[in-house]
Amino acid sequence: MPNPPAAGYTRTAIALHWLVFALIAAGFSVGLWMVEQPILPSTLRVYAYHKWIGITVFLLALPRLGWRLGHPVAGEPSLPRWQRRAAVATHRLLYALILAIPLSGWIYSSATGVQVVYLGLFPLPDLVAKDRALAAILKTIHATLNFTLLGVVILHSGAALKHHFVDRDGVLLRMLRPVRPGRG
């Protein structure tokens, strides 16, 4: 049975939020840089780092989602209903993208015939057979999902900043200050 909704986020939720954010920012930045580079051994190493970041994001998203489901956070009652609904929809979309993007990259890598070896130690199974035509489609899907995530993150961040600097309510502070023990 999940805990009753808390007024804010726990230390665990906050740590997972900012860790996943940092990894996504790094993975996105590396991804933008690497696709413009010639294929050299040093670039292939960066591709591996990019994949490791993606798999780590996926692996962290699972406990993050589990934690969130087990530790729900009450909606901010002072917000208009449409804003609470938009926040829920945005969070759901963020979670869906955080799971879908690493999977799309893994499937894309499989379709190119390049196995993902997590941290250079753990070979992951190919999710599809090598297929050039499929790889081209998956490359587009992976890029589209990433730029969609960028847009949603900008929207999410912009809303948080608006709440903090314009509305001067406690919405942003809930992700910066953990709830006290016994309150969620």
MARDREN-229872 format. One record per residue (C-alpha): x, y, z; residue number from 1. Coordinates in nm, 3 decimals, always signed. Layout:
! residues N
<X: X&Y: Y&Z: Z&pos: NUM>
...
***
This chain:
! residues 184
<X: +0.000&Y: +0.000&Z: +0.000&pos: 1>
<X: +0.154&Y: +0.335&Z: -0.102&pos: 2>
<X: +0.214&Y: +0.599&Z: +0.160&pos: 3>
<X: -0.038&Y: +0.885&Z: +0.171&pos: 4>
<X: +0.063&Y: +1.179&Z: -0.048&pos: 5>
<X: +0.327&Y: +1.403&Z: +0.107&pos: 6>
<X: +0.348&Y: +1.780&Z: +0.076&pos: 7>
<X: +0.687&Y: +1.749&Z: -0.091&pos: 8>
<X: +0.952&Y: +1.511&Z: -0.214&pos: 9>
<X: +1.177&Y: +1.283&Z: -0.011&pos: 10>
<X: +1.557&Y: +1.301&Z: -0.016&pos: 11>
<X: +1.560&Y: +0.988&Z: -0.232&pos: 12>
<X: +1.320&Y: +1.138&Z: -0.486&pos: 13>
<X: +1.517&Y: +1.463&Z: -0.499&pos: 14>
<X: +1.851&Y: +1.282&Z: -0.539&pos: 15>
<X: +1.715&Y: +1.061&Z: -0.817&pos: 16>
<X: +1.557&Y: +1.361&Z: -0.991&pos: 17>
<X: +1.879&Y: +1.564&Z: -1.003&pos: 18>
<X: +2.102&Y: +1.265&Z: -1.081&pos: 19>
<X: +1.883&Y: +1.162&Z: -1.375&pos: 20>
<X: +1.868&Y: +1.525&Z: -1.489&pos: 21>
<X: +2.249&Y: +1.554&Z: -1.483&pos: 22>
<X: +2.292&Y: +1.227&Z: -1.673&pos: 23>
<X: +2.035&Y: +1.325&Z: -1.934&pos: 24>
<X: +2.200&Y: +1.665&Z: -1.982&pos: 25>
<X: +2.540&Y: +1.496&Z: -2.022&pos: 26>
<X: +2.406&Y: +1.226&Z: -2.255&pos: 27>
<X: +2.221&Y: +1.479&Z: -2.470&pos: 28>
<X: +2.526&Y: +1.706&Z: -2.494&pos: 29>
<X: +2.757&Y: +1.416&Z: -2.580&pos: 30>
<X: +2.504&Y: +1.288&Z: -2.834&pos: 31>
<X: +2.484&Y: +1.624&Z: -3.011&pos: 32>
<X: +2.861&Y: +1.651&Z: -3.024&pos: 33>
<X: +2.939&Y: +1.295&Z: -3.134&pos: 34>
<X: +2.707&Y: +1.278&Z: -3.434&pos: 35>
<X: +2.898&Y: +1.564&Z: -3.595&pos: 36>
<X: +3.237&Y: +1.392&Z: -3.555&pos: 37>
<X: +3.410&Y: +1.159&Z: -3.800&pos: 38>
<X: +3.409&Y: +0.793&Z: -3.700&pos: 39>
<X: +3.746&Y: +0.745&Z: -3.531&pos: 40>
<X: +3.850&Y: +0.522&Z: -3.239&pos: 41>
<X: +3.824&Y: +0.820&Z: -3.003&pos: 42>
<X: +3.473&Y: +0.899&Z: -3.129&pos: 43>
<X: +3.367&Y: +0.537&Z: -3.089&pos: 44>
<X: +3.477&Y: +0.559&Z: -2.726&pos: 45>
<X: +3.247&Y: +0.861&Z: -2.683&pos: 46>
<X: +2.963&Y: +0.663&Z: -2.844&pos: 47>
<X: +3.020&Y: +0.397&Z: -2.578&pos: 48>
<X: +3.006&Y: +0.662&Z: -2.303&pos: 49>
<X: +2.682&Y: +0.794&Z: -2.452&pos: 50>
<X: +2.533&Y: +0.444&Z: -2.445&pos: 51>
<X: +2.649&Y: +0.388&Z: -2.088&pos: 52>
<X: +2.483&Y: +0.710&Z: -1.981&pos: 53>
<X: +2.160&Y: +0.607&Z: -2.155&pos: 54>
<X: +2.152&Y: +0.263&Z: -1.995&pos: 55>
<X: +2.227&Y: +0.420&Z: -1.655&pos: 56>
<X: +1.937&Y: +0.662&Z: -1.701&pos: 57>
<X: +1.712&Y: +0.367&Z: -1.786&pos: 58>
<X: +1.835&Y: +0.169&Z: -1.483&pos: 59>
<X: +1.780&Y: +0.469&Z: -1.253&pos: 60>
<X: +1.438&Y: +0.547&Z: -1.403&pos: 61>
<X: +1.301&Y: +0.214&Z: -1.284&pos: 62>
<X: +1.366&Y: +0.268&Z: -0.911&pos: 63>
<X: +1.278&Y: +0.635&Z: -0.952&pos: 64>
<X: +0.937&Y: +0.545&Z: -1.090&pos: 65>
<X: +0.892&Y: +0.278&Z: -0.823&pos: 66>
<X: +0.983&Y: +0.528&Z: -0.551&pos: 67>
<X: +0.742&Y: +0.784&Z: -0.691&pos: 68>
<X: +0.458&Y: +0.530&Z: -0.704&pos: 69>
<X: +0.530&Y: +0.427&Z: -0.344&pos: 70>
<X: +0.573&Y: +0.784&Z: -0.220&pos: 71>
<X: +0.311&Y: +0.995&Z: -0.398&pos: 72>
<X: +0.329&Y: +1.370&Z: -0.371&pos: 73>
<X: +0.013&Y: +1.572&Z: -0.318&pos: 74>
<X: -0.068&Y: +1.825&Z: -0.586&pos: 75>
<X: -0.017&Y: +2.185&Z: -0.484&pos: 76>
<X: -0.370&Y: +2.278&Z: -0.368&pos: 77>
<X: -0.322&Y: +2.648&Z: -0.444&pos: 78>
<X: -0.277&Y: +2.578&Z: -0.816&pos: 79>
<X: -0.566&Y: +2.599&Z: -1.059&pos: 80>
<X: -0.697&Y: +2.258&Z: -1.164&pos: 81>
<X: -0.565&Y: +2.294&Z: -1.520&pos: 82>
<X: -0.211&Y: +2.351&Z: -1.387&pos: 83>
<X: -0.229&Y: +2.045&Z: -1.162&pos: 84>
<X: -0.348&Y: +1.839&Z: -1.459&pos: 85>
<X: -0.074&Y: +1.983&Z: -1.682&pos: 86>
<X: +0.186&Y: +1.896&Z: -1.417&pos: 87>
<X: +0.063&Y: +1.536&Z: -1.397&pos: 88>
<X: +0.061&Y: +1.502&Z: -1.776&pos: 89>
<X: +0.409&Y: +1.655&Z: -1.803&pos: 90>
<X: +0.550&Y: +1.422&Z: -1.536&pos: 91>
<X: +0.398&Y: +1.119&Z: -1.707&pos: 92>
<X: +0.545&Y: +1.227&Z: -2.039&pos: 93>
<X: +0.886&Y: +1.282&Z: -1.878&pos: 94>
<X: +0.883&Y: +0.931&Z: -1.729&pos: 95>
<X: +0.771&Y: +0.779&Z: -2.059&pos: 96>
<X: +1.052&Y: +0.956&Z: -2.246&pos: 97>
<X: +1.313&Y: +0.872&Z: -1.982&pos: 98>
<X: +1.228&Y: +0.505&Z: -2.037&pos: 99>
<X: +1.170&Y: +0.516&Z: -2.414&pos: 100>
<X: +1.482&Y: +0.708&Z: -2.516&pos: 101>
<X: +1.741&Y: +0.462&Z: -2.378&pos: 102>
<X: +1.540&Y: +0.173&Z: -2.520&pos: 103>
<X: +1.523&Y: +0.339&Z: -2.861&pos: 104>
<X: +1.899&Y: +0.394&Z: -2.852&pos: 105>
<X: +1.960&Y: +0.032&Z: -2.753&pos: 106>
<X: +1.732&Y: -0.094&Z: -3.030&pos: 107>
<X: +1.899&Y: +0.144&Z: -3.277&pos: 108>
<X: +2.243&Y: +0.019&Z: -3.175&pos: 109>
<X: +2.124&Y: -0.340&Z: -3.222&pos: 110>
<X: +1.990&Y: -0.258&Z: -3.568&pos: 111>
<X: +2.327&Y: -0.112&Z: -3.667&pos: 112>
<X: +2.493&Y: -0.436&Z: -3.561&pos: 113>
<X: +2.687&Y: -0.274&Z: -3.277&pos: 114>
<X: +2.623&Y: -0.447&Z: -2.946&pos: 115>
<X: +2.589&Y: -0.234&Z: -2.634&pos: 116>
<X: +2.846&Y: -0.339&Z: -2.373&pos: 117>
<X: +2.745&Y: -0.159&Z: -2.055&pos: 118>
<X: +3.045&Y: +0.000&Z: -1.885&pos: 119>
<X: +3.264&Y: -0.206&Z: -2.117&pos: 120>
<X: +3.189&Y: -0.508&Z: -1.897&pos: 121>
<X: +2.835&Y: -0.632&Z: -1.950&pos: 122>
<X: +2.727&Y: -0.719&Z: -2.305&pos: 123>
<X: +2.358&Y: -0.649&Z: -2.346&pos: 124>
<X: +2.153&Y: -0.864&Z: -2.580&pos: 125>
<X: +2.069&Y: -0.727&Z: -2.922&pos: 126>
<X: +1.700&Y: -0.639&Z: -2.921&pos: 127>
<X: +1.663&Y: -0.668&Z: -3.300&pos: 128>
<X: +1.868&Y: -0.820&Z: -3.579&pos: 129>
<X: +2.105&Y: -0.605&Z: -3.782&pos: 130>
<X: +1.897&Y: -0.417&Z: -4.038&pos: 131>
<X: +2.015&Y: -0.100&Z: -4.215&pos: 132>
<X: +1.668&Y: +0.019&Z: -4.314&pos: 133>
<X: +1.535&Y: -0.029&Z: -3.962&pos: 134>
<X: +1.846&Y: +0.143&Z: -3.819&pos: 135>
<X: +1.774&Y: +0.453&Z: -4.030&pos: 136>
<X: +1.418&Y: +0.470&Z: -3.897&pos: 137>
<X: +1.532&Y: +0.409&Z: -3.539&pos: 138>
<X: +1.795&Y: +0.682&Z: -3.565&pos: 139>
<X: +1.521&Y: +0.929&Z: -3.653&pos: 140>
<X: +1.296&Y: +0.800&Z: -3.374&pos: 141>
<X: +1.578&Y: +0.824&Z: -3.119&pos: 142>
<X: +1.662&Y: +1.182&Z: -3.224&pos: 143>
<X: +1.294&Y: +1.285&Z: -3.229&pos: 144>
<X: +1.236&Y: +1.143&Z: -2.881&pos: 145>
<X: +1.545&Y: +1.327&Z: -2.752&pos: 146>
<X: +1.436&Y: +1.663&Z: -2.893&pos: 147>
<X: +1.085&Y: +1.601&Z: -2.760&pos: 148>
<X: +1.241&Y: +1.543&Z: -2.417&pos: 149>
<X: +1.439&Y: +1.866&Z: -2.454&pos: 150>
<X: +1.117&Y: +2.055&Z: -2.523&pos: 151>
<X: +0.934&Y: +1.896&Z: -2.229&pos: 152>
<X: +1.230&Y: +1.966&Z: -1.997&pos: 153>
<X: +1.229&Y: +2.331&Z: -2.107&pos: 154>
<X: +0.854&Y: +2.348&Z: -2.041&pos: 155>
<X: +0.895&Y: +2.175&Z: -1.703&pos: 156>
<X: +1.187&Y: +2.400&Z: -1.600&pos: 157>
<X: +1.013&Y: +2.712&Z: -1.725&pos: 158>
<X: +0.702&Y: +2.627&Z: -1.524&pos: 159>
<X: +0.912&Y: +2.566&Z: -1.211&pos: 160>
<X: +1.093&Y: +2.898&Z: -1.256&pos: 161>
<X: +0.762&Y: +3.080&Z: -1.317&pos: 162>
<X: +0.625&Y: +2.936&Z: -0.995&pos: 163>
<X: +0.934&Y: +3.044&Z: -0.805&pos: 164>
<X: +0.999&Y: +3.391&Z: -0.945&pos: 165>
<X: +0.656&Y: +3.507&Z: -1.065&pos: 166>
<X: +0.401&Y: +3.324&Z: -0.849&pos: 167>
<X: +0.639&Y: +3.304&Z: -0.552&pos: 168>
<X: +0.478&Y: +2.983&Z: -0.432&pos: 169>
<X: +0.648&Y: +2.672&Z: -0.296&pos: 170>
<X: +0.630&Y: +2.453&Z: -0.606&pos: 171>
<X: +1.001&Y: +2.467&Z: -0.699&pos: 172>
<X: +1.114&Y: +2.450&Z: -0.338&pos: 173>
<X: +0.946&Y: +2.109&Z: -0.304&pos: 174>
<X: +1.217&Y: +1.967&Z: -0.534&pos: 175>
<X: +1.495&Y: +2.151&Z: -0.350&pos: 176>
<X: +1.401&Y: +2.087&Z: +0.013&pos: 177>
<X: +1.311&Y: +1.735&Z: +0.124&pos: 178>
<X: +1.008&Y: +1.674&Z: +0.343&pos: 179>
<X: +1.090&Y: +1.609&Z: +0.706&pos: 180>
<X: +1.087&Y: +1.246&Z: +0.826&pos: 181>
<X: +0.741&Y: +1.131&Z: +0.920&pos: 182>
<X: +0.581&Y: +1.360&Z: +0.662&pos: 183>
<X: +0.646&Y: +1.141&Z: +0.356&pos: 184>
***
